[in-house]
Amino acid sequence: MKYKFDFGALVEYWPQLLDGALVTLEMTAISTVSGLAFGTLVAIGRRSHNRALSRLCGAYVETVRNTPFLIQLFFIYFGLASAGLRLPVFVAAVIAMVFNVAAYTAEIVRAGMDATPRGQLEAADSLGMSTPQIYWHIVLRPALERVYPALTAQYILMMLATSVTSQISVEELTGIANNVQSNTFRSFETFIVVAVIYLVLTLILKLAFWLLGLALFTRRRRLGTSL
């Protein structure tokens, strides 16, 4: 079987593909910031001495981590619509992404917190630091620095998972690609181009997270420790 590639058929669709890439980045940015904030709170809740709160946070984390993202997306978009709450596709997709990535963030951050040496906590307490000060300066900030590479890897995976939201007609990169290939009948060429765009987006995000890490974690930069 011979196949003749024709990428020229895609030229007129470049603006749409770029718009889809921008939507993908927008969704990733929102879910990253919101997921980090919510996931950190869940991690704190899981380490709480309040057993009910700890179990509630644990149930949330285990439920999300052991169910497919697509099912969570359908539950939020179609399930809530059946209950009378119809959300715009973009809003439903972002909520599902935050709901999903926050659970993974919680486990990553909690692991960083649990790695805090007990001696540091005792030293901070002997210096008269308050509980919020100890949590922020001794537990949370070093924990985030410690697990930053794992967090960034998780958020890049979430960027790639935005492709799933095309199933509810979000016009992100994969959603636009589906429209393009149905119009041009050039599926092979379309998805080769889209794969390259995803690769470029991944490299851009890696560079952005690396630069952000250098700006946030100055101690590592002084020590020459790579992120």
C-alpha positions in Angstrom: 0.0 0.0 0.0 1.3 3.4 -1.0 0.4 6.6 0.8 1.2 10.0 -0.4 1.6 12.6 2.3 0.0 16.0 1.7 0.6 18.4 4.6 -0.4 21.3 2.3 -4.0 20.5 3.0 -3.4 21.6 6.6 -1.9 25.0 5.9 -5.2 26.9 6.1 -6.0 25.3 9.4 -2.9 26.5 11.2 -4.7 29.4 13.0 -7.2 27.0 14.4 -4.5 24.6 15.5 -2.6 27.4 17.3 -5.9 28.5 18.9 -6.3 25.0 20.2 -2.8 24.9 21.5 -3.4 28.2 23.4 -6.6 26.8 24.9 -4.6 23.7 26.0 -2.0 26.0 27.7 -4.8 28.0 29.3 -6.4 24.9 30.8 -3.1 23.7 32.0 -2.2 27.0 33.7 -5.5 27.2 35.5 -5.4 23.5 36.6 -1.8 23.8 37.7 -2.3 26.8 40.0 -5.7 25.7 41.4 -4.6 22.0 41.7 -1.4 23.0 43.6 -3.4 25.1 46.0 -6.2 22.6 46.6 -3.8 19.6 46.6 -1.7 21.3 49.3 -4.7 21.8 51.5 -5.7 18.2 51.0 -2.2 17.1 51.9 -2.3 19.1 55.1 -5.8 17.6 55.8 -4.4 14.1 55.4 -1.7 14.8 58.0 -4.2 16.3 60.4 -4.8 14.9 63.8 -8.5 15.3 63.1 -9.3 11.7 62.2 -12.5 12.6 60.3 -10.8 15.2 58.2 -7.8 12.9 57.5 -10.1 10.1 56.4 -12.2 12.4 54.2 -9.1 13.7 52.4 -7.8 10.1 52.1 -11.1 8.9 50.6 -11.0 11.7 48.1 -7.4 11.0 47.0 -8.0 7.2 46.7 -11.2 7.7 44.7 -9.6 10.0 42.2 -6.4 8.1 41.8 -8.2 4.8 41.2 -10.8 6.0 38.7 -10.2 7.0 35.1 -10.0 10.8 34.3 -12.5 10.3 31.5 -15.1 8.9 33.9 -14.5 11.9 36.3 -14.9 14.3 33.3 -18.2 12.6 32.2 -19.4 12.7 35.8 -18.9 16.4 36.1 -20.2 17.3 32.7 -23.0 14.8 32.0 -23.7 13.8 35.6 -24.2 17.3 37.0 -26.2 18.2 33.9 -28.6 15.3 34.7 -29.0 16.8 38.2 -29.9 20.1 36.7 -26.5 21.9 36.8 -25.3 22.4 33.3 -21.8 23.8 33.0 -20.0 25.2 29.9 -17.7 22.6 28.4 -14.5 24.6 29.3 -15.6 25.1 32.9 -16.5 21.5 33.3 -13.2 20.4 31.8 -11.1 22.7 34.1 -13.0 21.6 37.2 -12.4 17.9 36.2 -8.7 18.6 35.7 -8.3 20.4 39.0 -10.3 17.7 40.8 -7.9 15.1 39.3 -4.5 16.7 39.5 -5.1 18.0 43.1 -5.4 14.4 44.3 -2.0 13.5 42.8 -0.5 16.8 44.1 -1.8 16.0 47.6 0.1 12.7 47.7 3.3 14.2 46.2 3.3 17.1 48.7 2.4 14.8 51.6 5.4 12.7 50.8 7.6 15.8 50.9 6.1 16.9 54.2 6.6 13.4 55.8 10.3 13.6 54.8 10.8 16.6 57.2 13.3 15.5 59.9 11.7 15.5 63.3 14.7 17.2 64.8 14.0 20.3 62.7 10.5 20.5 64.1 11.8 20.2 67.6 14.4 22.9 67.0 11.8 25.2 65.5 9.6 24.6 68.5 12.4 25.3 71.0 13.0 28.6 69.2 9.5 29.7 70.0 8.1 29.6 66.5 4.3 29.4 66.2 2.6 26.4 64.6 1.8 28.4 61.3 5.4 29.5 61.2 6.7 26.0 61.7 4.4 24.7 59.0 5.3 27.3 56.5 9.1 27.7 57.0 10.0 24.2 58.2 7.5 21.8 56.7 5.7 23.2 53.6 8.4 25.3 51.8 11.1 22.7 52.1 8.6 20.0 51.1 7.6 21.9 47.9 11.3 22.4 47.0 11.9 18.7 47.6 9.1 17.4 45.4 9.2 20.2 42.8 10.5 17.9 40.0 7.7 15.3 40.7 5.1 18.1 40.7 6.2 19.5 37.4 6.2 16.1 35.8 2.6 15.6 37.0 1.5 18.9 35.6 3.0 18.1 32.2 1.2 14.9 32.2 -2.0 16.8 33.0 -1.3 19.1 30.0 -1.2 16.0 27.8 -4.4 14.7 29.4 -6.2 17.8 28.2 -6.7 15.8 25.0 -9.3 13.7 26.8 -11.5 16.8 27.2 -12.1 16.7 23.4 -14.7 14.0 24.3 -17.0 16.7 25.6 -16.2 18.9 22.6 -13.7 21.3 24.3 -11.9 23.0 21.4 -8.4 22.4 22.7 -5.7 21.0 20.5 -7.0 17.5 20.0 -10.6 18.7 19.6 -9.5 21.1 16.8 -7.5 18.2 15.2 -10.6 16.1 15.1 -12.4 18.8 13.2 -9.5 19.4 10.8 -9.1 15.7 9.9 -12.8 15.3 9.4 -12.7 18.3 7.0 -9.5 17.3 5.1 -9.7 13.5 5.4 -5.9 13.7 6.2 -5.9 12.0 9.5 -2.3 10.8 9.3 -0.9 14.2 8.5 -3.2 16.0 11.0 -2.2 13.9 14.0 1.5 13.9 13.1 1.4 17.7 13.2 -0.6 17.6 16.5 2.0 15.2 18.0 4.8 17.6 17.1 2.8 20.5 18.6 2.3 18.6 21.9 6.0 17.8 21.9 6.8 21.5 21.5 4.3 22.4 24.3 5.9 19.9 26.6 9.4 21.3 26.0 8.1 24.8 26.6 6.5 23.8 29.8 9.6 22.0 31.0 11.7 25.1 30.3 9.1 27.3 32.1 9.0 25.1 35.2 12.8 25.0 35.3 13.1 28.7 35.2 10.3 29.1 37.8 12.1 26.6 40.0 15.3 28.7 39.7 13.4 31.8 40.7 11.5 30.2 43.6 14.2 28.0 45.1 17.2 30.2 45.4 18.8 28.0 48.0 19.1 25.2 45.4 20.6 27.6 43.0 23.2 28.8 45.5 24.1 25.2 46.3 24.3 24.3 42.7 21.6 21.6 43.1 19.6 20.9 39.9 15.9 20.9 39.9 
